[in-house]
Every structure is written in structure tokens, then in C-alpha cells.
Amino acid sequence: MTAPTVTEERASALDLSDRCDRCGSQAYYRALFTSGELLFCGHHGRELMPVLEAEAILVEDGTSSIPA
């Protein structure tokens, strides 16, 4: 089985309109699976990271854009 490539659309940076699939907050993590993608806020992304790393094809971490 070959992992799908990340398209330019998928590789685009997360923006204000991207929302966490768990709580609706701004998304900073994108997890790409063969069946689709899930978005998570910083809190839920960190909480679920062990599972995401084990199951996702790709996990994009956009937390560097969180204002200090």
C-alpha cells in the first residue's frame, strides 16, 4: 500500500477558518489519514499526539504560529 501524497491544497497553512474537530477552537494540528483529515486545536492535538503519530499518514504541527 502506497501512502497518498499531500496535495498543495492539503499542505496549505491552517488559517482562522480551520476549527478543531473536538471542540471547535482554532485548529493548529492537521492529521491526514487514508480516509480523510482531522483538525485539532493545540490542546487536543497534544493530548492525542501519541495516537495520531501511530495512526496518521502525516501530522502537521502549526503551533509555532500561536501568538505568545
N, CA, C and O atoms as a GROMACS GRO file, in nm:
protein
  272
    1MET      N    1   0.085  -0.117   0.000
    1MET     CA    2   0.000   0.000   0.000
    1MET      C    3   0.089   0.124   0.000
    1MET      O    4   0.182   0.135   0.080
    2THR      N    5   0.060   0.215  -0.090
    2THR     CA    6   0.138   0.337  -0.101
    2THR      C    7   0.065   0.451  -0.033
    2THR      O    8  -0.055   0.470  -0.054
    3ALA      N    9   0.135   0.526   0.049
    3ALA     CA   10   0.074   0.640   0.117
    3ALA      C   11   0.043   0.748   0.016
    3ALA      O   12   0.125   0.775  -0.073
    4PRO      N   13  -0.074   0.812   0.027
    4PRO     CA   14  -0.108   0.918  -0.067
    4PRO      C   15  -0.015   1.037  -0.048
    4PRO      O   16   0.033   1.063   0.062
    5THR      N   17   0.009   1.108  -0.156
    5THR     CA   18   0.091   1.228  -0.146
    5THR      C   19   0.006   1.343  -0.094
    5THR      O   20  -0.116   1.343  -0.111
    6VAL      N   21   0.069   1.438  -0.030
    6VAL     CA   22  -0.002   1.554   0.022
    6VAL      C   23  -0.012   1.655  -0.092
    6VAL      O   24   0.088   1.698  -0.147
    7THR      N   25  -0.134   1.692  -0.125
    7THR     CA   26  -0.154   1.790  -0.232
    7THR      C   27  -0.123   1.929  -0.182
    7THR      O   28  -0.114   1.952  -0.061
    8GLU      N   29  -0.106   2.022  -0.274
    8GLU     CA   30  -0.078   2.159  -0.232
    8GLU      C   31  -0.192   2.215  -0.150
    8GLU      O   32  -0.170   2.292  -0.057
    9GLU      N   33  -0.314   2.177  -0.183
    9GLU     CA   34  -0.429   2.223  -0.106
    9GLU      C   35  -0.419   2.176   0.039
    9GLU      O   36  -0.442   2.253   0.131
   10ARG      N   37  -0.384   2.051   0.059
   10ARG     CA   38  -0.371   1.994   0.193
   10ARG      C   39  -0.249   2.053   0.265
   10ARG      O   40  -0.251   2.068   0.387
   11ALA      N   41  -0.145   2.086   0.190
   11ALA     CA   42  -0.022   2.135   0.251
   11ALA      C   43  -0.031   2.282   0.288
   11ALA      O   44   0.060   2.336   0.350
   12SER      N   45  -0.141   2.348   0.250
   12SER     CA   46  -0.155   2.490   0.283
   12SER      C   47  -0.164   2.508   0.434
   12SER      O   48  -0.210   2.420   0.506
   13ALA      N   49  -0.120   2.624   0.478
   13ALA     CA   50  -0.120   2.652   0.621
   13ALA      C   51  -0.263   2.658   0.675
   13ALA      O   52  -0.356   2.699   0.605
   14LEU      N   53  -0.278   2.616   0.798
   14LEU     CA   54  -0.408   2.629   0.864
   14LEU      C   55  -0.437   2.777   0.887
   14LEU      O   56  -0.346   2.855   0.913
   15ASP      N   57  -0.564   2.815   0.877
   15ASP     CA   58  -0.600   2.955   0.900
   15ASP      C   59  -0.714   2.966   1.001
   15ASP      O   60  -0.757   2.865   1.057
   16LEU      N   61  -0.762   3.086   1.022
   16LEU     CA   62  -0.865   3.111   1.124
   16LEU      C   63  -0.994   3.034   1.099
   16LEU      O   64  -1.070   3.008   1.193
   17SER      N   65  -1.021   2.997   0.975
   17SER     CA   66  -1.145   2.926   0.945
   17SER      C   67  -1.135   2.776   0.976
   17SER      O   68  -1.237   2.707   0.980
   18ASP      N   69  -1.015   2.726   0.998
   18ASP     CA   70  -0.997   2.584   1.033
   18ASP      C   71  -1.024   2.566   1.182
   18ASP      O   72  -0.964   2.632   1.266
   19ARG      N   73  -1.115   2.473   1.212
   19ARG     CA   74  -1.160   2.455   1.350
   19ARG      C   75  -1.132   2.313   1.399
   19ARG      O   76  -1.133   2.218   1.320
   20CYS      N   77  -1.108   2.299   1.528
   20CYS     CA   78  -1.083   2.171   1.592
   20CYS      C   79  -1.207   2.081   1.580
   20CYS      O   80  -1.319   2.125   1.607
   21ASP      N   81  -1.186   1.957   1.539
   21ASP     CA   82  -1.296   1.862   1.526
   21ASP      C   83  -1.347   1.813   1.662
   21ASP      O   84  -1.451   1.748   1.667
   22ARG      N   85  -1.278   1.842   1.768
   22ARG     CA   86  -1.323   1.801   1.902
   22ARG      C   87  -1.402   1.911   1.972
   22ARG      O   88  -1.505   1.884   2.034
   23CYS      N   89  -1.353   2.037   1.964
   23CYS     CA   90  -1.414   2.142   2.046
   23CYS      C   91  -1.451   2.268   1.968
   23CYS      O   92  -1.519   2.356   2.023
   24GLY      N   93  -1.409   2.281   1.844
   24GLY     CA   94  -1.444   2.398   1.764
   24GLY      C   95  -1.349   2.516   1.777
   24GLY      O   96  -1.370   2.619   1.713
   25SER      N   97  -1.244   2.505   1.859
   25SER     CA   98  -1.145   2.612   1.870
   25SER      C   99  -1.062   2.616   1.743
   25SER      O  100  -1.072   2.528   1.658
   26GLN      N  101  -0.979   2.719   1.729
   26GLN     CA  102  -0.893   2.730   1.612
   26GLN      C  103  -0.801   2.609   1.604
   26GLN      O  104  -0.742   2.568   1.704
   27ALA      N  105  -0.788   2.553   1.485
   27ALA     CA  106  -0.705   2.434   1.465
   27ALA      C  107  -0.560   2.472   1.441
   27ALA      O  108  -0.529   2.566   1.368
   28TYR      N  109  -0.471   2.396   1.504
   28TYR     CA  110  -0.327   2.413   1.485
   28TYR      C  111  -0.260   2.283   1.442
   28TYR      O  112  -0.143   2.284   1.404
   29TYR      N  113  -0.332   2.172   1.446
   29TYR     CA  114  -0.281   2.043   1.402
   29TYR      C  115  -0.372   1.987   1.293
   29TYR      O  116  -0.494   1.997   1.302
   30ARG      N  117  -0.311   1.929   1.190
   30ARG     CA  118  -0.385   1.858   1.085
   30ARG      C  119  -0.329   1.717   1.079
   30ARG      O  120  -0.209   1.697   1.061
   31ALA      N  121  -0.417   1.618   1.094
   31ALA     CA  122  -0.377   1.478   1.084
   31ALA      C  123  -0.440   1.421   0.958
   31ALA      O  124  -0.562   1.425   0.940
   32LEU      N  125  -0.357   1.367   0.870
   32LEU     CA  126  -0.402   1.314   0.743
   32LEU      C  127  -0.405   1.162   0.750
   32LEU      O  128  -0.307   1.098   0.787
   33PHE      N  129  -0.520   1.106   0.714
   33PHE     CA  130  -0.541   0.962   0.714
   33PHE      C  131  -0.580   0.919   0.573
   33PHE      O  132  -0.613   1.004   0.490
   34THR      N  133  -0.578   0.790   0.544
   34THR     CA  134  -0.620   0.744   0.412
   34THR      C  135  -0.766   0.778   0.386
   34THR      O  136  -0.807   0.792   0.271
   35SER      N  137  -0.845   0.790   0.491
   35SER     CA  138  -0.989   0.818   0.477
   35SER      C  139  -1.023   0.966   0.483
   35SER      O  140  -1.139   1.002   0.464
   36GLY      N  141  -0.926   1.053   0.509
   36GLY     CA  142  -0.953   1.196   0.519
   36GLY      C  143  -0.861   1.263   0.618
   36GLY      O  144  -0.753   1.212   0.649
   37GLU      N  145  -0.905   1.377   0.670
   37GLU     CA  146  -0.822   1.451   0.765
   37GLU      C  147  -0.904   1.491   0.886
   37GLU      O  148  -1.026   1.501   0.880
   38LEU      N  149  -0.833   1.513   0.995
   38LEU     CA  150  -0.892   1.566   1.117
   38LEU      C  151  -0.809   1.685   1.160
   38LEU      O  152  -0.687   1.686   1.142
   39LEU      N  153  -0.875   1.785   1.216
   39LEU     CA  154  -0.809   1.906   1.264
   39LEU      C  155  -0.826   1.915   1.415
   39LEU      O  156  -0.930   1.878   1.469
   40PHE      N  157  -0.721   1.965   1.482
   40PHE     CA  158  -0.726   1.975   1.628
   40PHE      C  159  -0.664   2.105   1.675
   40PHE      O  160  -0.569   2.156   1.615
   41CYS      N  161  -0.717   2.157   1.784
   41CYS     CA  162  -0.657   2.274   1.850
   41CYS      C  163  -0.527   2.229   1.916
   41CYS      O  164  -0.494   2.110   1.915
   42GLY      N  165  -0.454   2.322   1.973
   42GLY     CA  166  -0.328   2.288   2.039
   42GLY      C  167  -0.348   2.189   2.152
   42GLY      O  168  -0.271   2.094   2.166
   43HIS      N  169  -0.449   2.212   2.234
   43HIS     CA  170  -0.476   2.125   2.349
   43HIS      C  171  -0.506   1.982   2.304
   43HIS      O  172  -0.442   1.888   2.351
   44HIS      N  173  -0.603   1.965   2.216
   44HIS     CA  174  -0.642   1.831   2.174
   44HIS      C  175  -0.535   1.765   2.086
   44HIS      O  176  -0.519   1.643   2.089
   45GLY      N  177  -0.463   1.844   2.008
   45GLY     CA  178  -0.353   1.789   1.928
   45GLY      C  179  -0.245   1.728   2.015
   45GLY      O  180  -0.197   1.618   1.989
   46ARG      N  181  -0.206   1.802   2.121
   46ARG     CA  182  -0.104   1.749   2.213
   46ARG      C  183  -0.157   1.627   2.289
   46ARG      O  184  -0.085   1.530   2.310
   47GLU      N  185  -0.282   1.634   2.330
   47GLU     CA  186  -0.343   1.523   2.404
   47GLU      C  187  -0.349   1.395   2.319
   47GLU      O  188  -0.326   1.285   2.370
   48LEU      N  189  -0.379   1.409   2.191
   48LEU     CA  190  -0.396   1.294   2.103
   48LEU      C  191  -0.270   1.257   2.024
   48LEU      O  192  -0.274   1.162   1.945
   49MET      N  193  -0.161   1.328   2.043
   49MET     CA  194  -0.042   1.308   1.962
   49MET      C  195   0.008   1.163   1.958
   49MET      O  196   0.044   1.116   1.850
   50PRO      N  197   0.012   1.090   2.069
   50PRO     CA  198   0.060   0.951   2.060
   50PRO      C  199  -0.024   0.867   1.962
   50PRO      O  200   0.031   0.787   1.886
   51VAL      N  201  -0.153   0.884   1.963
   51VAL     CA  202  -0.242   0.811   1.872
   51VAL      C  203  -0.225   0.861   1.730
   51VAL      O  204  -0.218   0.781   1.636
   52LEU      N  205  -0.217   0.992   1.713
   52LEU     CA  206  -0.201   1.049   1.579
   52LEU      C  207  -0.072   1.002   1.515
   52LEU      O  208  -0.071   0.965   1.397
   53GLU      N  209   0.037   1.003   1.590
   53GLU     CA  210   0.166   0.958   1.536
   53GLU      C  211   0.163   0.812   1.496
   53GLU      O  212   0.230   0.772   1.401
   54ALA      N  213   0.087   0.732   1.568
   54ALA     CA  214   0.079   0.588   1.539
   54ALA      C  215  -0.014   0.557   1.422
   54ALA      O  216   0.009   0.461   1.349
   55GLU      N  217  -0.119   0.638   1.404
   55GLU     CA  218  -0.222   0.604   1.306
   55GLU      C  219  -0.224   0.691   1.181
   55GLU      O  220  -0.266   0.643   1.075
   56ALA      N  221  -0.181   0.815   1.190
   56ALA     CA  222  -0.192   0.907   1.076
   56ALA      C  223  -0.078   0.889   0.977
   56ALA      O  224   0.031   0.846   1.014
   57ILE      N  225  -0.105   0.922   0.853
   57ILE     CA  226  -0.002   0.922   0.749
   57ILE      C  227   0.091   1.040   0.769
   57ILE      O  228   0.212   1.031   0.750
   58LEU      N  229   0.032   1.152   0.808
   58LEU     CA  230   0.107   1.276   0.826
   58LEU      C  231   0.039   1.359   0.934
   58LEU      O  232  -0.084   1.367   0.938
   59VAL      N  233   0.117   1.420   1.021
   59VAL     CA  234   0.064   1.514   1.120
   59VAL      C  235   0.136   1.646   1.099
   59VAL      O  236   0.258   1.654   1.111
   60GLU      N  237   0.060   1.751   1.067
   60GLU     CA  238   0.115   1.884   1.051
   60GLU      C  239   0.095   1.961   1.180
   60GLU      O  240  -0.016   1.969   1.233
   61ASP      N  241   0.203   2.018   1.230
   61ASP     CA  242   0.201   2.093   1.356
   61ASP      C  243   0.215   2.241   1.325
   61ASP      O  244   0.321   2.287   1.282
   62GLY      N  245   0.109   2.317   1.346
   62GLY     CA  246   0.112   2.459   1.321
   62GLY      C  247   0.119   2.542   1.448
   62GLY      O  248   0.088   2.661   1.446
   63THR      N  249   0.159   2.478   1.559
   63THR     CA  250   0.159   2.550   1.687
   63THR      C  251   0.263   2.661   1.692
   63THR      O  252   0.257   2.747   1.780
   64SER      N  253   0.358   2.661   1.600
   64SER     CA  254   0.457   2.769   1.600
   64SER      C  255   0.393   2.904   1.564
   64SER      O  256   0.453   3.009   1.586
   65SER      N  257   0.271   2.900   1.509
   65SER     CA  258   0.203   3.024   1.474
   65SER      C  259   0.112   3.076   1.585
   65SER      O  260   0.046   3.179   1.568
   66ILE      N  261   0.108   3.006   1.700
   66ILE     CA  262   0.027   3.052   1.812
   66ILE      C  263   0.095   3.175   1.872
   66ILE      O  264   0.213   3.170   1.906
   67PRO      N  265   0.021   3.286   1.885
   67PRO     CA  266   0.083   3.408   1.941
   67PRO      C  267   0.128   3.384   2.085
   67PRO      O  268   0.062   3.314   2.162
   68ALA      N  269   0.241   3.442   2.119
   68ALA     CA  270   0.296   3.426   2.254
   68ALA      C  271   0.224   3.512   2.355
   68ALA      O  272   0.258   3.510   2.473
   0.00000   0.00000   0.00000
